[in-house]
């Protein structure tokens, strides 16, 4: 639209409609990313780590601390500048992370908190009565 109004491109309906669709598509893409970010919750309790994702059908994924094998941080150069990153939680026997905290601030603090909870697991485990499923029933 700007190119045709500045006489760089011939002013016709095709140029205007392509520009309009580019604006609409860009707006919808940004809105979808923001809705997805807004409806994702990361929960760290004294028993487990959970994520709740979704707008209408919320899915809760959880890992108990005695199941966590190791915790990694994944960050690119842009995220490093902004002190952000992805925290990935792995369980034994699986190559892919079970839970990923995507683009969070201070990932090293989150990893430290999870590792401290892992180190302070009481014996006997107080959550033995809870069913061990990845997808929580609530």
Z-matrix of the N, CA and C atoms (Angstrom, degrees):
N
C 1 1.449
C 2 1.525 1 110.38
N 3 1.308 2 115.74 1 -43.65
C 4 1.468 3 119.43 2 179.85
C 5 1.515 4 110.02 3 -68.11
N 6 1.345 5 116.81 4 -39.48
C 7 1.463 6 120.64 5 -179.37
C 8 1.531 7 110.59 6 -63.44
N 9 1.337 8 117.75 7 -39.87
C 10 1.453 9 119.32 8 -179.50
C 11 1.525 10 111.63 9 -75.64
N 12 1.333 11 117.98 10 -31.28
C 13 1.469 12 118.67 11 177.83
C 14 1.522 13 111.44 12 -74.18
N 15 1.340 14 117.64 13 -22.83
C 16 1.463 15 121.22 14 176.83
C 17 1.523 16 111.17 15 -92.27
N 18 1.309 17 118.25 16 5.65
C 19 1.464 18 125.79 17 177.31
C 20 1.522 19 113.19 18 68.57
N 21 1.318 20 118.08 19 25.17
C 22 1.460 21 120.57 20 173.58
C 23 1.525 22 110.90 21 -85.27
N 24 1.321 23 116.57 22 -29.78
C 25 1.461 24 123.33 23 178.20
C 26 1.512 25 106.85 24 -125.30
N 27 1.330 26 115.63 25 145.84
C 28 1.453 27 119.37 26 -179.98
C 29 1.532 28 110.10 27 -60.78
N 30 1.294 29 116.23 28 133.88
C 31 1.459 30 121.78 29 -178.49
C 32 1.522 31 109.32 30 -80.85
N 33 1.329 32 115.95 31 106.05
C 34 1.450 33 121.06 32 175.84
C 35 1.532 34 108.31 33 -145.62
N 36 1.326 35 115.44 34 176.38
C 37 1.466 36 119.50 35 -177.38
C 38 1.524 37 112.41 36 -64.79
N 39 1.310 38 117.80 37 -35.25
C 40 1.462 39 120.48 38 -179.06
C 41 1.523 40 111.09 39 -61.81
N 42 1.309 41 117.44 40 -46.70
C 43 1.468 42 121.10 41 179.66
C 44 1.523 43 110.67 42 -63.52
N 45 1.316 44 116.86 43 -41.67
C 46 1.460 45 119.55 44 -179.51
C 47 1.527 46 111.66 45 -67.91
N 48 1.343 47 117.07 46 -41.55
C 49 1.460 48 119.24 47 179.94
C 50 1.531 49 111.98 48 -69.34
N 51 1.315 50 117.79 49 -37.65
C 52 1.465 51 119.51 50 176.11
C 53 1.530 52 110.69 51 -63.28
N 54 1.319 53 116.79 52 -41.87
C 55 1.463 54 119.96 53 177.33
C 56 1.516 55 112.02 54 -64.54
N 57 1.324 56 116.31 55 -40.87
C 58 1.459 57 120.70 56 179.04
C 59 1.532 58 110.84 57 -64.66
N 60 1.341 59 117.52 58 -43.49
C 61 1.455 60 120.33 59 179.09
C 62 1.532 61 111.61 60 -66.70
N 63 1.321 62 117.51 61 -33.23
C 64 1.465 63 119.94 62 176.33
C 65 1.531 64 110.07 63 -64.79
N 66 1.329 65 117.31 64 -40.64
C 67 1.467 66 120.25 65 177.18
C 68 1.520 67 111.70 66 -64.85
N 69 1.314 68 116.99 67 -44.39
C 70 1.469 69 121.04 68 -179.22
C 71 1.529 70 110.30 69 -65.28
N 72 1.326 71 117.78 70 -45.68
C 73 1.458 72 121.24 71 -179.78
C 74 1.531 73 111.34 72 -63.30
N 75 1.320 74 117.57 73 -41.43
C 76 1.463 75 120.75 74 177.28
C 77 1.520 76 111.91 75 -63.60
N 78 1.315 77 117.22 76 -42.37
C 79 1.462 78 121.21 77 178.83
C 80 1.527 79 111.10 78 -64.21
N 81 1.326 80 117.67 79 -43.38
C 82 1.460 81 121.00 80 179.27
C 83 1.530 82 111.66 81 -66.18
N 84 1.316 83 117.52 82 -36.65
C 85 1.463 84 120.66 83 178.22
C 86 1.526 85 111.11 84 -64.60
N 87 1.303 86 117.05 85 -45.20
C 88 1.463 87 121.15 86 178.75
C 89 1.527 88 110.54 87 -65.96
N 90 1.323 89 117.43 88 -41.30
C 91 1.465 90 120.83 89 178.68
C 92 1.527 91 110.67 90 -63.68
N 93 1.335 92 118.52 91 -41.44
C 94 1.467 93 121.36 92 179.48
C 95 1.526 94 110.95 93 -64.24
N 96 1.328 95 117.29 94 -42.50
C 97 1.469 96 120.02 95 179.10
C 98 1.526 97 111.09 96 -63.93
N 99 1.318 98 117.28 97 -38.79
C 100 1.468 99 120.76 98 179.85
C 101 1.530 100 111.44 99 -69.89
N 102 1.316 101 117.85 100 -39.78
C 103 1.475 102 121.07 101 177.61
C 104 1.521 103 109.89 102 -64.07
N 105 1.315 104 116.39 103 -42.45
C 106 1.464 105 120.14 104 179.10
C 107 1.528 106 111.33 105 -63.37
N 108 1.325 107 117.20 106 -41.46
C 109 1.458 108 120.84 107 178.51
C 110 1.517 109 111.57 108 -67.03
N 111 1.308 110 115.82 109 -39.61
C 112 1.460 111 120.35 110 -176.19
C 113 1.525 112 112.58 111 -69.30
N 114 1.329 113 117.36 112 -31.88
C 115 1.465 114 120.80 113 -177.72
C 116 1.528 115 112.65 114 -101.53
N 117 1.330 116 117.25 115 30.41
C 118 1.455 117 123.04 116 171.55
C 119 1.514 118 107.48 117 -120.16
N 120 1.336 119 116.06 118 123.01
C 121 1.455 120 121.89 119 -177.27
C 122 1.523 121 108.46 120 -120.74
N 123 1.335 122 116.30 121 132.66
C 124 1.457 123 122.27 122 175.80
C 125 1.522 124 108.03 123 -106.54
N 126 1.345 125 116.77 124 127.45
C 127 1.457 126 121.97 125 -175.02
C 128 1.527 127 108.87 126 -124.14
N 129 1.327 128 116.29 127 126.01
C 130 1.466 129 121.68 128 175.36
C 131 1.522 130 106.64 129 -119.22
N 132 1.338 131 116.40 130 116.79
C 133 1.458 132 121.56 131 179.02
C 134 1.526 133 108.87 132 -114.62
N 135 1.319 134 117.46 133 -176.44
C 136 1.457 135 120.34 134 177.75
C 137 1.526 136 112.13 135 -78.47
N 138 1.328 137 118.01 136 -9.94
C 139 1.466 138 122.13 137 -179.62
C 140 1.513 139 112.78 138 -106.26
N 141 1.347 140 116.26 139 -40.78
C 142 1.454 141 118.32 140 -172.82
C 143 1.530 142 111.50 141 -152.14
N 144 1.329 143 113.81 142 175.76
C 145 1.462 144 123.10 143 175.42
C 146 1.516 145 105.95 144 -118.06
N 147 1.339 146 116.43 145 131.56
C 148 1.469 147 120.35 146 -176.55
C 149 1.517 148 110.67 147 -133.80
N 150 1.323 149 115.09 148 154.84
C 151 1.458 150 122.07 149 168.54
C 152 1.516 151 107.58 150 -128.57
N 153 1.307 152 115.80 151 140.24
C 154 1.466 153 121.77 152 174.20
C 155 1.513 154 107.14 153 -120.22
N 156 1.330 155 115.27 154 120.52
C 157 1.458 156 121.27 155 -177.36
C 158 1.521 157 109.60 156 -125.70
N 159 1.302 158 115.80 157 146.42
C 160 1.448 159 120.85 158 173.28
C 161 1.510 160 113.34 159 121.70
N 162 1.313 161 114.01 160 152.40
C 163 1.459 162 121.11 161 178.91
C 164 1.522 163 110.46 162 -94.02
N 165 1.314 164 116.92 163 -55.32
C 166 1.461 165 120.18 164 -179.95
C 167 1.518 166 111.77 165 -97.95
N 168 1.322 167 117.21 166 -50.74
C 169 1.465 168 122.22 167 179.55
C 170 1.519 169 108.18 168 -101.49
N 171 1.314 170 116.49 169 94.21
C 172 1.463 171 120.69 170 -178.27
C 173 1.515 172 110.22 171 -78.26
N 174 1.317 173 115.63 172 128.98
C 175 1.456 174 122.10 173 178.80
C 176 1.524 175 107.75 174 -113.78
N 177 1.326 176 116.15 175 127.64
C 178 1.462 177 121.95 176 179.85
C 179 1.516 178 108.68 177 -108.22
N 180 1.333 179 115.94 178 120.44
C 181 1.462 180 122.54 179 176.16
C 182 1.515 181 107.78 180 -107.99
N 183 1.346 182 117.07 181 137.12
C 184 1.462 183 118.75 182 -176.89
C 185 1.519 184 111.33 183 -140.13
N 186 1.338 185 113.84 184 154.92
C 187 1.464 186 122.90 185 173.73
C 188 1.518 187 106.89 186 -137.23
N 189 1.323 188 117.13 187 131.14
C 190 1.458 189 121.01 188 173.86
C 191 1.528 190 108.63 189 -81.23
N 192 1.321 191 116.44 190 153.97
C 193 1.464 192 120.89 191 -174.35
C 194 1.525 193 113.31 192 -63.28
N 195 1.319 194 118.53 193 -30.96
C 196 1.463 195 119.29 194 179.45
C 197 1.528 196 112.29 195 -74.67
N 198 1.340 197 118.56 196 -11.12
C 199 1.461 198 122.77 197 177.88
C 200 1.524 199 112.94 198 -92.26
N 201 1.312 200 118.53 199 -16.09
C 202 1.467 201 121.67 200 -175.33
C 203 1.524 202 109.08 201 -74.99
N 204 1.331 203 115.70 202 125.14
C 205 1.464 204 120.70 203 177.36
C 206 1.529 205 110.51 204 -85.64
N 207 1.324 206 116.74 205 -54.23
C 208 1.460 207 120.06 206 175.42
C 209 1.526 208 110.08 207 -155.69
N 210 1.337 209 114.22 208 163.40
C 211 1.461 210 122.35 209 -176.92
C 212 1.521 211 107.15 210 -122.87
N 213 1.330 212 116.82 211 130.15
C 214 1.465 213 122.00 212 179.51
C 215 1.517 214 110.59 213 -119.69
N 216 1.336 215 113.64 214 160.38
C 217 1.468 216 120.87 215 173.93
C 218 1.516 217 107.49 216 -118.33
N 219 1.306 218 116.59 217 130.42
C 220 1.453 219 122.99 218 176.88
C 221 1.523 220 107.70 219 -118.50
N 222 1.343 221 116.06 220 122.88
C 223 1.460 222 118.65 221 179.37
C 224 1.516 223 109.92 222 -150.26
N 225 1.315 224 114.40 223 144.82
C 226 1.455 225 121.48 224 176.90
C 227 1.520 226 110.11 225 -95.54
N 228 1.324 227 116.89 226 178.63
C 229 1.467 228 119.53 227 -179.05
C 230 1.529 229 113.49 228 -63.14
N 231 1.338 230 117.19 229 -35.27
C 232 1.465 231 119.66 230 178.97
C 233 1.520 232 110.89 231 -68.59
N 234 1.332 233 115.57 232 -40.56
C 235 1.465 234 119.80 233 179.56
C 236 1.523 235 111.03 234 -69.25
N 237 1.317 236 116.72 235 -32.06
C 238 1.455 237 120.21 236 178.98
C 239 1.530 238 111.13 237 -64.56
N 240 1.307 239 116.69 238 -39.04
C 241 1.464 240 121.05 239 178.44
C 242 1.521 241 110.63 240 -64.57
N 243 1.340 242 116.70 241 -38.95
C 244 1.467 243 121.78 242 -177.98
C 245 1.524 244 112.93 243 -87.81
N 246 1.338 245 118.27 244 4.02
C 247 1.470 246 123.95 245 -176.77
C 248 1.531 247 110.90 246 54.53
N 249 1.331 248 114.72 247 48.70
C 250 1.450 249 121.97 248 175.87
C 251 1.519 250 109.01 249 -125.07
N 252 1.314 251 116.58 250 169.48
C 253 1.452 252 121.29 251 176.93
C 254 1.511 253 111.67 252 176.41
N 255 1.328 254 115.46 253 177.06
C 256 1.452 255 122.35 254 177.94
C 257 1.526 256 108.26 255 -105.28
N 258 1.319 257 116.62 256 130.87
C 259 1.459 258 121.78 257 175.36
C 260 1.522 259 106.66 258 -101.03
N 261 1.353 260 115.88 259 122.88
C 262 1.458 261 121.82 260 -176.41
C 263 1.518 262 109.55 261 -114.07
N 264 1.333 263 116.43 262 129.17
C 265 1.465 264 122.52 263 -179.89
C 266 1.525 265 109.51 264 -108.71
N 267 1.327 266 116.23 265 126.26
C 268 1.460 267 123.04 266 -177.91
C 269 1.518 268 110.63 267 -112.34
N 270 1.326 269 115.10 268 147.68
C 271 1.464 270 121.72 269 173.91
C 272 1.528 271 107.60 270 -117.74
N 273 1.344 272 118.23 271 157.44
C 274 1.466 273 119.89 272 -179.70
C 275 1.530 274 111.55 273 -62.15
N 276 1.326 275 115.42 274 139.38
C 277 1.462 276 120.70 275 176.60
C 278 1.508 277 115.30 276 88.94
N 279 1.310 278 119.15 277 -3.75
C 280 1.460 279 121.46 278 179.02
C 281 1.524 280 109.43 279 -123.02
N 282 1.341 281 115.58 280 132.69
C 283 1.464 282 120.37 281 -178.15
C 284 1.522 283 112.43 282 -82.51
N 285 1.315 284 116.26 283 -32.07
C 286 1.466 285 121.46 284 179.62
C 287 1.524 286 109.75 285 -88.21
N 288 1.342 287 117.82 286 149.14
C 289 1.471 288 118.79 287 176.68
C 290 1.522 289 110.79 288 -67.40
N 291 1.328 290 115.83 289 142.88
C 292 1.464 291 121.13 290 -179.84
C 293 1.525 292 109.85 291 -79.78
N 294 1.323 293 115.81 292 -42.12
C 295 1.464 294 121.02 293 178.25
C 296 1.518 295 108.40 294 -127.42
N 297 1.326 296 116.03 295 136.60
C 298 1.462 297 122.03 296 175.99
C 299 1.516 298 108.21 297 -126.40
N 300 1.324 299 116.13 298 121.21
C 301 1.459 300 121.19 299 171.21
C 302 1.523 301 105.58 300 -88.30
N 303 1.320 302 117.69 301 106.44
C 304 1.458 303 121.99 302 -171.18
C 305 1.523 304 111.72 303 -89.53
N 306 1.337 305 115.37 304 131.55
C 307 1.469 306 124.40 305 172.57
C 308 1.526 307 112.63 306 49.98
N 309 1.331 308 116.21 307 57.77
C 310 1.459 309 120.07 308 178.78
C 311 1.522 310 109.86 309 -103.73
N 312 1.307 311 115.88 310 153.64
C 313 1.455 312 121.79 311 176.07
C 314 1.521 313 109.23 312 -76.52
N 315 1.336 314 116.25 313 147.27
C 316 1.458 315 124.21 314 176.89
C 317 1.532 316 112.28 315 51.58
N 318 1.327 317 118.17 316 62.33
C 319 1.467 318 119.54 317 -178.84
C 320 1.529 319 112.94 318 -65.77
N 321 1.347 320 117.93 319 -28.75
C 322 1.466 321 119.52 320 179.66
C 323 1.528 322 111.23 321 -67.69
N 324 1.319 323 118.07 322 -33.75
C 325 1.459 324 121.48 323 175.85
C 326 1.516 325 112.02 324 -67.40
N 327 1.328 326 117.06 325 -38.68
C 328 1.468 327 121.22 326 178.35
C 329 1.527 328 110.31 327 -66.92
N 330 1.339 329 116.64 328 -42.05
C 331 1.466 330 120.03 329 178.29
C 332 1.520 331 110.47 330 -63.85
N 333 1.325 332 117.13 331 -40.98
C 334 1.467 333 120.72 332 178.44
C 335 1.527 334 110.92 333 -62.28
N 336 1.326 335 117.27 334 -42.26
C 337 1.464 336 120.95 335 179.69
C 338 1.538 337 110.65 336 -64.24
N 339 1.324 338 117.61 337 -44.03
C 340 1.466 339 120.56 338 179.68
C 341 1.527 340 110.37 339 -64.55
N 342 1.331 341 117.39 340 -42.17
C 343 1.468 342 120.14 341 179.22
C 344 1.522 343 111.90 342 -64.73
N 345 1.317 344 117.86 343 -36.64
C 346 1.478 345 119.97 344 176.72
C 347 1.520 346 111.65 345 -66.52
N 348 1.339 347 116.95 346 -39.75
C 349 1.463 348 119.15 347 175.68
C 350 1.529 349 110.48 348 -64.10
N 351 1.335 350 117.50 349 -38.03
C 352 1.463 351 120.66 350 178.12
C 353 1.526 352 111.33 351 -62.79
N 354 1.336 353 116.78 352 -39.35
C 355 1.459 354 120.89 353 -178.07
C 356 1.526 355 113.00 354 -71.42
N 357 1.305 356 117.55 355 -23.80
C 358 1.471 357 120.65 356 -175.13
C 359 1.522 358 112.74 357 -105.00
N 360 1.331 359 117.34 358 30.07
C 361 1.466 360 120.69 359 177.30
C 362 1.525 361 108.24 360 -68.62
N 363 1.331 362 117.62 361 122.73
C 364 1.471 363 119.34 362 179.77
C 365 1.526 364 111.32 363 -74.08
N 366 1.319 365 114.16 364 159.17
C 367 1.455 366 120.20 365 176.19
C 368 1.524 367 108.01 366 -121.56
N 369 1.287 368 122.77 367 120.07
C 370 1.449 369 129.21 368 4.70
C 371 1.527 370 111.48 369 -76.38
N 372 1.305 371 115.15 370 158.49
C 373 1.464 372 121.82 371 -177.55
C 374 1.524 373 109.34 372 -69.39
N 375 1.343 374 118.41 373 124.30
C 376 1.469 375 120.09 374 -176.62
C 377 1.530 376 114.28 375 -73.62
N 378 1.332 377 118.77 376 -9.60
C 379 1.456 378 120.36 377 -178.65
C 380 1.526 379 111.97 378 -106.51
N 381 1.329 380 117.82 379 23.12
C 382 1.461 381 121.17 380 178.19
C 383 1.523 382 113.23 381 -65.54
N 384 1.314 383 117.73 382 -24.46
C 385 1.460 384 120.77 383 -178.51
C 386 1.531 385 112.72 384 -79.68
N 387 1.336 386 117.97 385 -9.38
C 388 1.464 387 121.94 386 -178.01
C 389 1.528 388 109.26 387 -90.74
N 390 1.324 389 115.49 388 138.69
C 391 1.459 390 121.25 389 178.98
C 392 1.531 391 110.14 390 -65.09
N 393 1.336 392 117.04 391 133.50
C 394 1.466 393 122.65 392 -176.74
C 395 1.527 394 110.39 393 -89.09
N 396 1.301 395 117.29 394 85.27
C 397 1.465 396 121.41 395 176.30
C 398 1.514 397 108.51 396 -122.64
N 399 1.322 398 116.50 397 148.90
C 400 1.474 399 120.54 398 177.22
C 401 1.524 400 111.77 399 -69.92
N 402 1.326 401 115.20 400 -43.17
C 403 1.463 402 119.97 401 178.88
C 404 1.532 403 107.03 402 -91.67
N 405 1.308 404 116.52 403 116.60
C 406 1.461 405 120.95 404 -177.55
C 407 1.531 406 109.75 405 -71.95
N 408 1.315 407 117.66 406 145.48
C 409 1.464 408 120.84 407 -178.52
C 410 1.525 409 114.48 408 -75.92
N 411 1.313 410 119.00 409 -0.25
C 412 1.460 411 120.41 410 -179.00
C 413 1.490 412 111.90 411 -114.83
